[in-house]
Amino acid sequence: MNAPSVSIGMPVYNGENYVRKAIESILAQTHEDYEFIISDNASADGTMEICRSYADRDRRIRFSRNEKNMGGAWNFNQVFRLARGRYFQWACHDDVWAPTLLERCVEVLENHPEVALCYTRTLFVDENGLPMRSIIGRPNLGDRDPCRRFRRFLEYHSNPNECNPVLGLFRARMLRRTPLIGTYPASDMILLGEIALHGRFHEIPECLFFRRDHPLTSVRANPGWEDRAAWFDPGQRGKIQTPRWRWFLEWNRAILRSPIGMPDKLKCASDVCRWARRNRQNLEKELKYRIKRIISIHA
């Protein structure tokens, strides 16, 4: 069997409220040459039955279920590990795609080999699907120079609550050069920064992606860093979290892994240091918090 041009991966856990609409929006795509991989992370609701019913009716859907909850990071990475397409896109169980989203993004990647990631503008909707706000005016990361792309990313995109481009269409071969989603909070943000070192980003200036904001999203249901870390990896539960120090470390690791030359790596590392200076107060707070927690544990 020939590999499809696109692999779509949907990791899901307890998503029965919205997963039908998400699946149906993907099955309605005008670009039909894709496989659709769904990985259920041991849901305790009706998610498994819903997903299996769609898989039984459409041969493009490949459904699997984990025996236990492996964490969000593992499940996001699992759907990519199972992918065969030359392009890959993550899909969340509570979001909705316009019918032409995939077609428009594939067209960009087919015609612009220098682009690593293509996405559309985002319209946030509430739990009932009513419009809330859109994200527009993001700075362009289409520069030829990887150092300028990375600098712009650090200046404008390093917000862990707004990493919508990670739900765009990637060149799969470029994702394979990265560690994918890490087992720590905001690792999707780090992944985007690393992809910026590999190729350009391209934003289609239309709202074709509808992201649902509701009380059960991973961010809103896990407002604290320690809770959020446990969502990414259950093994992190109860462990001390100093996320900005982790981001500082992971951005530098991403730079070392990247295909750019040593002079450019030094430029990018200096930009990470500038980011650290801008975030000095938060880094100091995290360090003090970590010291206090360690002292309290051993007291």
N, C-alpha and C positions, 0 to 999 in steps of 0.2 A: 504494500500500500504506500503510495506517495505521501510524503509529509505535506501538511497544509502550509500555506504561506504564513498564517497567524495562529498562535496559541493564546488562548484566553484562560487565565487561571483564577478561580474563585475559591479562596479559603473562607470557610464559614463555621460559625459556632452559634447555636441557638438563634437562628435567623428566620424563624418561621413567619414573623410579622411582615417582612419585606422581601424575602428571597424570591417569591413568585414574580413580582414586578421586575426585579433585577434580571432574572433568567429570561423572561419574556422580551425584555428590551434587547438582550443580546441575540436571542433567536430571530429578532426582527431586523438585524443588520443587513444593509444592502450589499456589503461585502460578505459573501457566503463561504469563502474558502478558508475555513478556520476549524480548529478543534477547541472544545470547551471542556476544561478540566475543573471538576468540583471536588474539593477535599473537605469533608465534614469532620470537625475536630471533636468527635464524641459528643455531639449535641444531645441535650436532655429533653428537647421539645420535639416538634414534628418536622424538623428540618430534613432529616434523613428520608422520610417518606415522600416529602415534596420533591426533593432533588431526584430521587430514584424514579418517581413517576415521569419526570421530564426526560431522564436518561433512557427510559424504556421506549420513549416515543421518538427520540432524535438520535441518530447514530453518531452525530458529531460530539455528543456529550459523553465524557468519561468520568464516572463517579466512583469515589473511594471514601471509606470511612475509617478514621483512626480508632483504635480500641480505647484510648484514653486521650484527654486533652493534652496535646504536646506543646501548647503555647502558640501565640500568634506568629512569632518569628518562624518557628519550624513549619507551620502550616503554609505561610506565604511562600517560603522557600521550596516546600514540597511540590506545589503546583508548578513551579518553574522547573524543578528537576524532572518532572514528567513531560515537559513540553518538547515538541518536535519541530515547531515552526521556526522560520528565520526571524520572525517578529514575535514579540511577546507583550501581553498587557494583563496587568492584574485588574480584577473586578471585585468590588466589595458587594456583599449580599444586600446592602440597603441602598445602593445607588442605582441610577437609571441612565442609560445611554440613549441619545437621539439616534434614529435609524441610520444616519449617514456618518456617525462618528468614526467607525472603523474604516470605512471607505476613504474618508478624507485624510486620515492619518497614514494609511497605507500608501496613498498617492504621493504624499510628501516623502516618505522614506524610499519609495521606489525611484523617485526623480532627483533626490538629493542625497547622494551617498555619504556626504560629510555630516549629516544629521544623525545623532545617536538616539534622540528622544523627541517624539512629537505628541502634542496634547492640544486640547482646545481650552477655551475659557470655561470657567466653572460657574454654574448657578447653584447656589445653596437653596435647598427646599426644606420645609419642615416635615414633621412626621406624616402629615396629610398630603404632601406633595405640593404645597403652596409656596411660591417664590419668597425668598428671604433677602438674599443679597448676592451679588455677583462679584467675582474677582477679575478685575481688569487693570490694565496699566502696569503690569509687571515689567521690570526691565528686561530687555532682550538679551538672551544668552546665546545668540547666534554668531558671536564674534569668531573670526578664524583663530585668534590667539587663545590657547587654552589658559594661559595665565590671567588674561583679562576676563575670560568667562568665569574662572574660579573666584577671582576677586569680586566680581559682580554678584556671584552667588553668595559669598560670605556677607556682603554688604546689604543685600536686599532679600535673600531667600532663606536665611538661616533662622526661620521661625518654626519651631517644632509643631505648631498647631496648623500650619498652612503649607503642607507638602503635597498639594494636589497633583503636581506634575508626575509624582511617582506612580500615579494611576493612568499615565499616558502609555503610548506604544513605543517600546524599546526595540533596538536591534538586539536580538538574543545573544549574538556573539560578544557584544560589549558587556552585557550583564554577566556573562560567564567569566569575565575577567575580574569580577568583584566578589567579595564575600556575601553578597546579597543583603538580606535584612538581618542585622545583628540582634543579639539577645539582650538589648539594652534600650532604654527609652530614646525615641527620636532617631533610631538607626536608619529609618527611611530618609531622613534629612541628610545623613552622612552619605548614603548611597547616591542621592542626587548630586551632591558635591563631587563625588568620585566620577560619576558619569560625565559631568561637565569637563573633566580632564581628558576624556576620551573622544568627545565629539560635541557638536553643536546641539542646542535645544531649539525647537521650532514650535511656536504657539500659533495655532489657527485662531484668528480673531472672531470666533463665533462661539456662543454658549451651546455646546453639544453634549456637555457632561453635567448631570444633575446630581449633586452630592447631598445626601439626606443628613440633616442635623437633627438629632433627637436625643433624649436622655440616656439611651443605651449604647451610644457610640463608645468606642474604646477610650477616647479622650475624656468624654464627659462622665462616663461611669467609673473612671480611674483617675481622678483629678490629682492625686499625689504621686510623686515620682516613684515611691516604693510600690504602690499599687500598679502603676503603669509598667514598671519593670516586671512585675509578676505576670501581667498580661502578655508581655513579649515572651517570657520564659518562667513557668511556674517554679523552677529551681531558684529564681532570684527572690522569692518571697522572704521577707524579713531581713534581707541584706541591705547594708548601708548604700545609698545611692548618691553619687556626686556627678550628675549628668554632664555638666559643662566641662569638667575635667576629662570625662570620657570622650566627649566630642573633640576636645583639643587633641587628645591622643589619637583618635581614629582618623581625623582629618590628616594628621601627619603620616599615619600609616598609608592612607589612600594616596597621598602624594608620592611616597616611596614606591608604591606598586604601579603607579601610572606610567604610560609609555613616553612621557615627555623627557627631554634631556635634563642633565643635572643643573645647568644654569636656571632653567625654568622651574625645576623642583625647589631650588633655593628661593626663588621669587615667591612661589606659592607658600612655602613655609614661613616666609616673612609676613605674608598676608594673614596667616593663621595667628602669628604673634600679635599683629595689630588687632585682630578680632579679640584676642585674649585681653589686650589692654582696654578695649572698649567694654569688655565684660568683667573687668577687674573686681568690682564690688561683689558681683555674684560668685565669682571664683573664690574670693576670700571667705564669703559666707559659707560656701560649700565645704571649704577646708576646715573652718571652725566647727561646723556641724559634724563633720566626720570625726574630728578629734574628740568632741564631746561624747559622741555615741560610743567610740572605742573605750573612752575612760569609764563611761557608765556601765558598759558591758563587763569590764574587768574589775569594777570596783567591788 
